[in-house]
């Protein structure tokens, strides 16, 4: 008796001689599987279970046609970027990732597009002035492609948009930096489009978060003051 060659099996347990009189009685492994045994053991060719499934992240498309496509693990071809395979979806083919998700080559799962990247075609960093939020935990819908940075934010590229910090602002969209509050203005909030005039009785140097009290009746700070002014001789100030 001859053992079935690699890439095949014969499940008949000696019930019929007609099923053991030709090499064509050996069945080629189905798609997604291979049998690498080089006819060294009949026990390795007795059933469909003799065919080993390709690893997740790879595929073998030939469906029992050519044994030479099922006789080594190298017949399992890795999935390309943006595709995946696993036991759930099968390893007979690679499945395209859902919209907004991405995968590297040889992936068994897809994941949500990371923040700062455009995943509409491939995984490409957002250009400066644009952003994507990727997988958010705050209930937002992920943005699979890059969009213009909003006012009050900065987008240096390759990130989610970043709030302008207190003491700064950004009045324009598609900005890459936040602007410091100019002298005479302040801003306590985050993600703001503008700064606020310093109130009377206080002064506000550049980048002020909290206005600074003049601090003495001998000093004078009008609205929008950037520095303290001393009261003229013979005068005093009131709150």
Number of C-alpha atoms within 10 A of each C-alpha: 6 10 19 26 23 25 29 33 25 23 15 14 10 10 8 9 9 9 16 18 12 11 14 12 16 23 21 29 29 23 23 25 32 29 27 20 20 14 17 12 12 15 12 22 25 19 16 18 14 21 26 18 23 25 19 22 26 27 27 25 18 20 16 18 13 15 21 15 24 30 23 18 17 13 20 26 19 24 24 17 17 25 25 29 27 20 13 8 13 20 28 22 23 26 21 17 18 12 13 20 23 26 23 18 14 21 22 23 18 20 16 19 25 24 24 29 26 27 26 16 12 16 20 14 20 24 19 19 22 28 31 28 22 26 19 13 8 6 7 10 11 18 24 26 24 26 18 17 24 22 20 25 29 29 27 21 20 21 22 23 26 19 20 22 20 20 24 30 29 25 15 16 17 20 22 20 18 24 20 21 24 19 18 24 28 29 25 15 17 16 20 21 20 21 25 13 20 25 19 16 23 22 28 27 20 15 21 24 19 17 22 18 16 21 12 14 14 15 18 24 24 17 15 19 23 22 17 19 14 16 15 11 7 5 10 13 14 9 8
